[in-house]
Amino acid sequence: MERRTFLTGAGVAALLPVAGGAAAKEQSLGDGGTAAGQAPDLSAALQRFRATIPSHFDREYVNNAVVPFFLGSIFAGERPILPMIDLPLTKQDAIPWDFWGMLYEDWKPTPSDGVTVFLEGLENRGDNNLRKRIYFAGVTPDLYAPKYQAKVVDFFDKLLDPKFADKPFMRHYLDYYWDIYWDLHLGVKGDKVPPQVRTIGEAFNTVLAYRNPLNEIVYENYMTVRALRPFLTKWIDERLDDIANGRVADPDKTIAYYWLKNAGDGKYFAKRDVVFECFHNFVAFSQWGNSIFGVMNRLNENGGDATVRAAFQKTMSGSFDNANGAPYTPLELLVMELFRTISPNGGSISAITDTRASSFYGGSPFAQFGVPYERHSYMNTPHTETSFDPRLWKEPQRFDPERYLSVPTSAEVDEAKCKQIGLPRCPFDITTLPVADGRKTGITNSGFGTVFAVADGKPDPVCDYAGFAPFGFGYRRCPGEQLTIDVFADFLRKVWRDKIVFHNLNQPRPGRVPVGPGAVIDDDIGFARQG
């Protein structure tokens, strides 16, 4: 397909800036001598490092993506016992520094161009995590069936059409993924999504998947994102005007509609922030591909997971949408256990402060001597390891969808529950924000800070327990969790209803496909219909 030509390096040359070349890198990385205050071994190390960088790489890319990538550090954090991340582990600008060039023109955080809640510290979100609540207003569970489900079902119907049987599935999924992405966000799909918009999306996800900025495929796609981002920003802004003025069919069936309606005075969710959230969700929604591949692998009739297949058969053979008074339906429990075991997002990244700047051993070389290579450090609070922590589960390795029936929901974690645990009070004040879009829905939170909805007086809680970690913890938990669970429930309904099975294609040279952050897979699984 034409929009995929950037993956091979073709079709992107006209978009790239003139490369700085070796001379430019010499200037940007130093002249080989020992700068004032710079240790000689650092200069020698930089010389060796400089020799590994392809000569045609753009100078600004080298300075702002390659160098920070290798100077940055992500440390392994502890597994939480309670589903909270402490505030000193801040979400403010908590993204590896080499990514900023894909988000902003100036290669650094530029809040005046819009920000995302996923990169804001709690202190900058407004009272009681206001910005998170506004974001969540667009993806609450009460919206799914009346507003979003038909789009998702149509997407899976087309994706799993018999004409695509016995073909590599993940390349096929990625070709159509941008239709559901933009249909959910802005109410447009098909020919109404320009090729530039499809290209920047796939380029962004390719960088996330391959990651190493010294790889040619990362460089080309990174620079493609930078070249096309102004077009994307303008296009999203125009589509938001269409939604606000009713120039799109069923504007209330888009996520952006609820962001605009609930933005209040715009202090914590301006229109430019809505634009940015539509773009930044490339990161959050990219995990759908990784998750679908994980589900297919486990249901694969050729060497998949027999326990998962048995749980799927048992769940779908019963009344899978009837909760029978429990907080979750059997199908929701199955999807939750799939996410716990697949863990498409490996951890919650926090920015941390170098304490040498103010205490302990004095300032860092960067602070003391002006050495031009600042080290950015981050802490990863692990999702996968926490989900399998034997302190939190009996038999954590066992696939058991019913395990969530014995642990607290967010609606149950109140003042009394916190005191029962041994805390003197709730770590987070429990407050409710009524939505401003006409629904009888409020956005509230548990004592751990976990945001959830109450629709028509009925809570729609989540599993507020550290052992269920794929969507994060507490006030930083992913607000798209329940939307994602609903989407995957519809995927499994489709698989069951149409008697779809997944199987290996046994291709001699399967294609390599970027399906999610840090995940490039052999695309060698297809589907077929039984009977």
MARGU-127035 format. One line per field, with one value per residue (C-alpha): residue in one letter; x negated, y, z negated; residue number from 0. Coordinates in steps of 0.2 Angstrom, whole numbers. Layout:
N
resn [A, ...] .
px [X, ...] .
py [Y, ...] .
pz [Z, ...] .
resi [NUM, ...] .
% end
This chain:
531
resn [M, E, R, R, T, F, L, T, G, A, G, V, A, A, L, L, P, V, A, G, G, A, A, A, K, E, Q, S, L, G, D, G, G, T, A, A, G, Q, A, P, D, L, S, A, A, L, Q, R, F, R, A, T, I, P, S, H, F, D, R, E, Y, V, N, N, A, V, V, P, F, F, L, G, S, I, F, A, G, E, R, P, I, L, P, M, I, D, L, P, L, T, K, Q, D, A, I, P, W, D, F, W, G, M, L, Y, E, D, W, K, P, T, P, S, D, G, V, T, V, F, L, E, G, L, E, N, R, G, D, N, N, L, R, K, R, I, Y, F, A, G, V, T, P, D, L, Y, A, P, K, Y, Q, A, K, V, V, D, F, F, D, K, L, L, D, P, K, F, A, D, K, P, F, M, R, H, Y, L, D, Y, Y, W, D, I, Y, W, D, L, H, L, G, V, K, G, D, K, V, P, P, Q, V, R, T, I, G, E, A, F, N, T, V, L, A, Y, R, N, P, L, N, E, I, V, Y, E, N, Y, M, T, V, R, A, L, R, P, F, L, T, K, W, I, D, E, R, L, D, D, I, A, N, G, R, V, A, D, P, D, K, T, I, A, Y, Y, W, L, K, N, A, G, D, G, K, Y, F, A, K, R, D, V, V, F, E, C, F, H, N, F, V, A, F, S, Q, W, G, N, S, I, F, G, V, M, N, R, L, N, E, N, G, G, D, A, T, V, R, A, A, F, Q, K, T, M, S, G, S, F, D, N, A, N, G, A, P, Y, T, P, L, E, L, L, V, M, E, L, F, R, T, I, S, P, N, G, G, S, I, S, A, I, T, D, T, R, A, S, S, F, Y, G, G, S, P, F, A, Q, F, G, V, P, Y, E, R, H, S, Y, M, N, T, P, H, T, E, T, S, F, D, P, R, L, W, K, E, P, Q, R, F, D, P, E, R, Y, L, S, V, P, T, S, A, E, V, D, E, A, K, C, K, Q, I, G, L, P, R, C, P, F, D, I, T, T, L, P, V, A, D, G, R, K, T, G, I, T, N, S, G, F, G, T, V, F, A, V, A, D, G, K, P, D, P, V, C, D, Y, A, G, F, A, P, F, G, F, G, Y, R, R, C, P, G, E, Q, L, T, I, D, V, F, A, D, F, L, R, K, V, W, R, D, K, I, V, F, H, N, L, N, Q, P, R, P, G, R, V, P, V, G, P, G, A, V, I, D, D, D, I, G, F, A, R, Q, G] .
px [0, -7, -5, -17, -31, -40, -44, -56, -64, -55, -44, -51, -67, -57, -50, -67, -78, -95, -106, -120, -133, -149, -155, -139, -140, -158, -152, -137, -146, -162, -179, -188, -197, -193, -180, -181, -176, -174, -183, -195, -187, -170, -178, -186, -169, -160, -173, -170, -151, -152, -160, -144, -132, -128, -135, -119, -109, -102, -112, -97, -91, -108, -109, -91, -86, -102, -113, -98, -94, -111, -113, -96, -93, -77, -78, -68, -56, -48, -32, -19, -9, 5, 11, 3, -13, -20, -20, -39, -39, -31, -22, -28, -38, -40, -45, -62, -70, -73, -54, -51, -56, -41, -29, -36, -45, -58, -63, -58, -42, -32, -16, -10, -8, 3, 0, 7, 12, 1, -14, -8, -12, 3, -1, 2, 19, 31, 40, 43, 35, 47, 38, 38, 57, 60, 51, 60, 77, 75, 72, 83, 92, 109, 104, 98, 114, 124, 110, 95, 99, 107, 90, 80, 91, 91, 72, 70, 83, 73, 56, 62, 71, 69, 59, 45, 44, 27, 17, 5, 16, 6, 1, 19, 24, 12, 18, 36, 32, 32, 50, 56, 44, 50, 68, 68, 58, 65, 79, 69, 63, 59, 55, 59, 42, 29, 14, 2, 12, 11, -8, -12, -2, -11, -28, -25, -21, -36, -48, -39, -42, -60, -65, -84, -88, -103, -93, -89, -71, -69, -78, -67, -51, -56, -59, -43, -34, -42, -39, -20, -16, -11, 1, 9, 11, 20, 31, 36, 40, 51, 60, 63, 72, 82, 87, 91, 102, 111, 103, 99, 112, 116, 103, 108, 101, 84, 72, 67, 85, 85, 68, 74, 90, 82, 67, 74, 65, 51, 38, 34, 41, 39, 43, 25, 24, 38, 28, 13, 23, 29, 11, 3, 16, 5, -5, 10, 20, 4, 5, 21, 10, -1, 14, 23, 7, 6, 24, 21, 6, 15, 30, 18, 23, 5, -4, 6, 11, 23, 28, 33, 42, 52, 56, 62, 73, 80, 84, 92, 102, 111, 121, 105, 113, 123, 113, 126, 123, 104, 94, 89, 97, 88, 83, 75, 66, 59, 53, 45, 36, 29, 23, 15, 5, 2, -3, -4, -12, -27, -27, -23, -37, -40, -53, -64, -76, -95, -97, -115, -109, -104, -110, -121, -137, -135, -129, -131, -144, -130, -125, -142, -152, -140, -144, -131, -125, -112, -107, -88, -83, -67, -59, -49, -35, -33, -16, -21, -31, -18, -4, -13, -19, -16, -13, 2, 9, 10, 3, 0, -5, 11, 24, 39, 52, 62, 47, 54, 70, 60, 51, 57, 66, 63, 80, 76, 59, 67, 62, 67, 57, 41, 42, 45, 29, 20, 19, 25, 35, 38, 22, 33, 49, 64, 73, 85, 85, 102, 100, 106, 112, 130, 127, 131, 113, 101, 82, 76, 61, 56, 46, 31, 34, 41, 54, 70, 88, 105, 118, 137, 131, 123, 104, 94, 79, 62, 51, 42, 29, 10, 10, 20, 7, 8, 16, 6, 9, 20, 21, 11, 21, 25, 42, 44, 44, 63, 65, 51, 59, 75, 67, 58, 74, 82, 67, 69, 88, 84, 72, 85, 100, 91, 82, 65, 49, 31, 17, -1, -4, -21, -28, -46, -50, -36, -35, -42, -28, -29, -13, -16, -29, -45, -36, -41, -34, -35, -18, -14, 3, 19, 37, 50, 68, 74, 89] .
py [0, 17, 24, 11, 16, 26, 9, 5, 22, 27, 42, 51, 60, 75, 77, 77, 92, 93, 82, 90, 77, 73, 91, 96, 82, 87, 104, 98, 84, 94, 96, 81, 92, 93, 107, 117, 107, 91, 75, 68, 51, 59, 67, 50, 41, 54, 52, 33, 36, 49, 36, 25, 38, 37, 53, 57, 59, 77, 86, 91, 73, 68, 81, 79, 61, 50, 58, 59, 41, 35, 47, 44, 31, 22, 13, -2, 3, -7, -17, -8, -17, -4, 3, 20, 29, 42, 60, 62, 50, 63, 62, 79, 78, 59, 53, 49, 65, 58, 57, 76, 79, 69, 79, 97, 107, 114, 96, 100, 102, 117, 118, 133, 121, 109, 96, 79, 73, 58, 70, 82, 81, 80, 98, 105, 96, 107, 103, 84, 78, 89, 86, 67, 68, 79, 66, 52, 60, 55, 37, 32, 15, 23, 30, 14, 5, 20, 30, 19, 1, 1, 8, -5, -19, -13, -12, -30, -36, -29, -34, -52, -53, -71, -63, -60, -77, -87, -71, -62, -54, -40, -31, -32, -25, -10, -6, -3, 2, 21, 20, 15, 27, 42, 37, 36, 52, 63, 54, 52, 36, 29, 43, 56, 52, 60, 49, 61, 57, 38, 40, 50, 38, 23, 32, 37, 19, 12, 23, 17, -1, -1, 12, 13, 30, 24, 12, 19, 14, 24, 39, 40, 38, 50, 63, 59, 62, 79, 84, 79, 85, 103, 95, 83, 97, 108, 94, 89, 107, 109, 92, 99, 114, 102, 93, 109, 116, 100, 98, 80, 66, 61, 72, 65, 48, 55, 56, 74, 79, 75, 83, 99, 99, 96, 108, 121, 137, 129, 132, 114, 107, 120, 117, 115, 102, 92, 93, 86, 72, 66, 65, 59, 44, 37, 30, 24, 16, 8, -5, -12, -20, -28, -34, -42, -51, -57, -63, -72, -80, -88, -93, -100, -118, -122, -121, -107, -108, -123, -115, -99, -108, -118, -102, -94, -109, -110, -91, -90, -105, -97, -81, -71, -54, -57, -51, -59, -46, -46, -30, -38, -49, -66, -59, -43, -55, -65, -49, -42, -59, -58, -40, -45, -59, -51, -34, -24, -9, -15, 0, 17, 29, 43, 58, 58, 72, 71, 74, 79, 96, 101, 88, 73, 75, 92, 97, 85, 89, 96, 108, 113, 114, 117, 101, 101, 83, 82, 65, 63, 49, 40, 27, 13, 6, -11, -18, -35, -40, -32, -42, -58, -54, -69, -57, -51, -67, -85, -94, -79, -89, -98, -91, -87, -74, -76, -70, -52, -56, -57, -40, -23, -12, 7, 9, 0, 9, 23, 30, 14, 3, 14, 13, -6, -7, 3, 20, 35, 42, 41, 46, 55, 65, 57, 70, 70, 80, 80, 80, 95, 87, 83, 65, 60, 55, 60, 57, 52, 43, 30, 33, 28, 41, 29, 39, 30, 35, 34, 34, 37, 33, 17, 15, 8, 3, -4, -17, -6, -19, -18, -36, -30, -18, -18, 0, 7, 13, 26, 44, 39, 24, 24, 32, 22, 6, 2, 8, -5, -19, -15, -15, -32, -40, -36, -43, -60, -59, -58, -73, -84, -79, -82, -98, -90, -99, -93, -103, -102, -98, -106, -94, -96, -77, -69, -50, -40, -29, -16, -20, -9, 0, -11, -25, -30, -47, -60, -58, -77, -79, -79, -84, -96, -100, -117, -125] .
pz [0, 5, -13, -19, -8, -21, -30, -16, -15, 1, 3, -13, -6, 0, -18, -27, -31, -24, -34, -44, -40, -49, -50, -58, -71, -75, -79, -89, -99, -102, -93, -100, -113, -132, -135, -151, -166, -155, -160, -147, -148, -143, -128, -122, -125, -114, -101, -100, -101, -87, -76, -77, -70, -52, -43, -35, -51, -54, -66, -77, -77, -83, -97, -103, -100, -98, -112, -125, -121, -126, -141, -148, -162, -166, -183, -189, -202, -216, -214, -224, -237, -237, -219, -221, -215, -227, -221, -221, -206, -195, -179, -174, -157, -161, -144, -138, -132, -114, -111, -113, -95, -89, -100, -98, -85, -97, -103, -121, -131, -124, -134, -124, -109, -120, -133, -138, -155, -153, -154, -168, -186, -198, -204, -187, -183, -193, -209, -213, -197, -186, -170, -171, -175, -160, -149, -157, -153, -135, -139, -153, -152, -150, -133, -125, -121, -114, -106, -102, -101, -83, -77, -85, -80, -62, -62, -68, -55, -41, -49, -51, -34, -26, -12, -23, -30, -30, -27, -39, -52, -60, -44, -39, -56, -55, -38, -45, -62, -58, -53, -70, -79, -70, -69, -88, -91, -77, -68, -51, -42, -25, -12, -25, -33, -22, -18, -27, -43, -41, -37, -52, -63, -57, -57, -76, -80, -71, -81, -97, -91, -85, -98, -95, -86, -78, -67, -50, -51, -67, -60, -44, -53, -67, -54, -45, -61, -62, -44, -45, -62, -57, -44, -57, -70, -58, -52, -69, -74, -58, -63, -81, -73, -63, -79, -89, -75, -70, -53, -56, -57, -75, -84, -101, -95, -96, -111, -106, -108, -127, -129, -121, -131, -148, -146, -157, -155, -146, -159, -161, -144, -131, -113, -109, -123, -114, -98, -108, -116, -99, -93, -109, -110, -96, -112, -122, -108, -100, -114, -105, -92, -105, -114, -99, -94, -112, -112, -95, -101, -116, -106, -93, -89, -84, -101, -109, -128, -131, -148, -140, -126, -139, -149, -133, -129, -147, -147, -130, -133, -147, -150, -148, -148, -165, -180, -192, -205, -204, -199, -182, -169, -165, -149, -157, -169, -155, -146, -163, -165, -147, -150, -167, -158, -141, -150, -134, -144, -154, -167, -173, -169, -181, -180, -195, -202, -203, -221, -218, -212, -230, -243, -247, -236, -228, -210, -195, -182, -171, -185, -191, -175, -161, -153, -138, -141, -154, -160, -161, -173, -175, -186, -180, -191, -184, -178, -173, -188, -200, -191, -194, -212, -224, -238, -229, -222, -226, -211, -201, -186, -184, -172, -183, -177, -194, -204, -203, -213, -229, -229, -231, -218, -216, -223, -239, -243, -254, -271, -280, -269, -270, -289, -289, -279, -292, -285, -296, -281, -263, -254, -241, -245, -238, -227, -212, -196, -187, -168, -159, -143, -149, -156, -174, -176, -189, -189, -206, -214, -226, -242, -232, -219, -205, -194, -190, -184, -193, -180, -185, -203, -199, -200, -186, -196, -191, -200, -213, -218, -215, -208, -193, -185, -166, -166, -180, -198, -207, -201, -186, -181, -162, -159, -144, -153, -153, -134, -130, -140, -131, -114, -117, -124, -107, -98, -108, -105, -86, -87, -96, -86, -69, -75, -71, -75, -74, -67, -61, -42, -42, -30, -25, -28, -38, -37, -52, -59, -73, -83, -99, -110, -109, -100, -82, -78, -64, -56, -54, -62, -52, -55, -48, -51, -57, -49] .
resi [0, 1, 2, 3, 4, 5, 6, 7, 8, 9, 10, 11, 12, 13, 14, 15, 16, 17, 18, 19, 20, 21, 22, 23, 24, 25, 26, 27, 28, 29, 30, 31, 32, 33, 34, 35, 36, 37, 38, 39, 40, 41, 42, 43, 44, 45, 46, 47, 48, 49, 50, 51, 52, 53, 54, 55, 56, 57, 58, 59, 60, 61, 62, 63, 64, 65, 66, 67, 68, 69, 70, 71, 72, 73, 74, 75, 76, 77, 78, 79, 80, 81, 82, 83, 84, 85, 86, 87, 88, 89, 90, 91, 92, 93, 94, 95, 96, 97, 98, 99, 100, 101, 102, 103, 104, 105, 106, 107, 108, 109, 110, 111, 112, 113, 114, 115, 116, 117, 118, 119, 120, 121, 122, 123, 124, 125, 126, 127, 128, 129, 130, 131, 132, 133, 134, 135, 136, 137, 138, 139, 140, 141, 142, 143, 144, 145, 146, 147, 148, 149, 150, 151, 152, 153, 154, 155, 156, 157, 158, 159, 160, 161, 162, 163, 164, 165, 166, 167, 168, 169, 170, 171, 172, 173, 174, 175, 176, 177, 178, 179, 180, 181, 182, 183, 184, 185, 186, 187, 188, 189, 190, 191, 192, 193, 194, 195, 196, 197, 198, 199, 200, 201, 202, 203, 204, 205, 206, 207, 208, 209, 210, 211, 212, 213, 214, 215, 216, 217, 218, 219, 220, 221, 222, 223, 224, 225, 226, 227, 228, 229, 230, 231, 232, 233, 234, 235, 236, 237, 238, 239, 240, 241, 242, 243, 244, 245, 246, 247, 248, 249, 250, 251, 252, 253, 254, 255, 256, 257, 258, 259, 260, 261, 262, 263, 264, 265, 266, 267, 268, 269, 270, 271, 272, 273, 274, 275, 276, 277, 278, 279, 280, 281, 282, 283, 284, 285, 286, 287, 288, 289, 290, 291, 292, 293, 294, 295, 296, 297, 298, 299, 300, 301, 302, 303, 304, 305, 306, 307, 308, 309, 310, 311, 312, 313, 314, 315, 316, 317, 318, 319, 320, 321, 322, 323, 324, 325, 326, 327, 328, 329, 330, 331, 332, 333, 334, 335, 336, 337, 338, 339, 340, 341, 342, 343, 344, 345, 346, 347, 348, 349, 350, 351, 352, 353, 354, 355, 356, 357, 358, 359, 360, 361, 362, 363, 364, 365, 366, 367, 368, 369, 370, 371, 372, 373, 374, 375, 376, 377, 378, 379, 380, 381, 382, 383, 384, 385, 386, 387, 388, 389, 390, 391, 392, 393, 394, 395, 396, 397, 398, 399, 400, 401, 402, 403, 404, 405, 406, 407, 408, 409, 410, 411, 412, 413, 414, 415, 416, 417, 418, 419, 420, 421, 422, 423, 424, 425, 426, 427, 428, 429, 430, 431, 432, 433, 434, 435, 436, 437, 438, 439, 440, 441, 442, 443, 444, 445, 446, 447, 448, 449, 450, 451, 452, 453, 454, 455, 456, 457, 458, 459, 460, 461, 462, 463, 464, 465, 466, 467, 468, 469, 470, 471, 472, 473, 474, 475, 476, 477, 478, 479, 480, 481, 482, 483, 484, 485, 486, 487, 488, 489, 490, 491, 492, 493, 494, 495, 496, 497, 498, 499, 500, 501, 502, 503, 504, 505, 506, 507, 508, 509, 510, 511, 512, 513, 514, 515, 516, 517, 518, 519, 520, 521, 522, 523, 524, 525, 526, 527, 528, 529, 530] .
% end
